């Protein structure tokens, strides 16, 4: 099944993107490991690509939930980044991203980073735009979708609480983006 290019629901499998790249010395921090910002950029890029595959639109990052660095990535490791849409709302998508690393010359692949990102699909004028629904295919897809909906509810509750104390923060019913 295709994605949003034809306006029909898309599957999580269709949205999936995987890419890899070597970690070079210019990617390192003071400890000689991959700088967290390098990993974060790869996570954000993969999430944007998966969201765009599903929505057929340019997508921007609205929030990052639960970015966890589980293990350091060494210079010369190959970084493998996998992203897939977990759930969609009217204009937003939750994308799960898993990052793994393996030694350049081969060896054990290790899970190094996990994150959930909320991406917003934009129309040609840069405004949030409606996207097709997600059509889960497997029990695993349905589990990820249900967990994504729980994270969305928690995020909305957190934003609502924050907006009471910090009025400049977008409340859940306000559009996300530049004012």
ChimeraX attribute file (.defattr): number of C-alpha atoms within 10 A of each C-alpha:
attribute: neighborCount
match mode: 1-to-1
recipient: residues
	/A:1	9
	/A:2	15
	/A:3	24
	/A:4	20
	/A:5	15
	/A:6	11
	/A:7	14
	/A:8	17
	/A:9	19
	/A:10	25
	/A:11	24
	/A:12	26
	/A:13	21
	/A:14	15
	/A:15	24
	/A:16	21
	/A:17	19
	/A:18	15
	/A:19	12
	/A:20	14
	/A:21	13
	/A:22	17
	/A:23	23
	/A:24	15
	/A:25	14
	/A:26	11
	/A:27	18
	/A:28	18
	/A:29	14
	/A:30	7
	/A:31	8
	/A:32	15
	/A:33	18
	/A:34	23
	/A:35	20
	/A:36	16
	/A:37	12
	/A:38	15
	/A:39	20
	/A:40	17
	/A:41	11
	/A:42	21
	/A:43	26
	/A:44	22
	/A:45	16
	/A:46	25
	/A:47	33
	/A:48	27
	/A:49	24
	/A:50	29
	/A:51	33
	/A:52	24
	/A:53	24
	/A:54	31
	/A:55	32
	/A:56	20
	/A:57	22
	/A:58	18
	/A:59	26
	/A:60	23
	/A:61	20
	/A:62	15
	/A:63	14
	/A:64	16
	/A:65	16
	/A:66	11
	/A:67	15
	/A:68	12
	/A:69	16
	/A:70	13
	/A:71	12
	/A:72	16
	/A:73	27
	/A:74	23
	/A:75	21
	/A:76	19
	/A:77	21
	/A:78	21
	/A:79	25
	/A:80	20
	/A:81	23
	/A:82	20
	/A:83	30
	/A:84	28
	/A:85	36
	/A:86	29
	/A:87	26
	/A:88	25
	/A:89	15
	/A:90	13
	/A:91	19
	/A:92	24
	/A:93	31
	/A:94	30
	/A:95	31
	/A:96	24
	/A:97	26
	/A:98	20
	/A:99	26
	/A:100	20
	/A:101	26
	/A:102	20
	/A:103	18
	/A:104	14
	/A:105	8
	/A:106	9
	/A:107	9
	/A:108	8
	/A:109	14
	/A:110	17
	/A:111	17
	/A:112	19
	/A:113	22
	/A:114	20
	/A:115	20
	/A:116	25
	/A:117	26
	/A:118	25
	/A:119	26
	/A:120	30
	/A:121	26
	/A:122	21
	/A:123	13
	/A:124	9
	/A:125	7
	/A:126	13
	/A:127	15
	/A:128	21
	/A:129	17
	/A:130	16
	/A:131	25
	/A:132	20
	/A:133	21
	/A:134	24
	/A:135	20
	/A:136	20
	/A:137	12
	/A:138	12
	/A:139	9
	/A:140	10
	/A:141	20
	/A:142	16
	/A:143	13
	/A:144	20
	/A:145	21
	/A:146	14
	/A:147	14
	/A:148	22
	/A:149	17
	/A:150	12
	/A:151	16
	/A:152	19
	/A:153	12
	/A:154	12
	/A:155	15
	/A:156	15
	/A:157	14
	/A:158	13
	/A:159	17
	/A:160	18
	/A:161	14
	/A:162	15
	/A:163	15
	/A:164	11
	/A:165	9
	/A:166	12
	/A:167	10
	/A:168	9
	/A:169	15
	/A:170	15
	/A:171	19
	/A:172	15
	/A:173	9
	/A:174	8
	/A:175	12
	/A:176	17
	/A:177	13
	/A:178	6
	/A:179	4
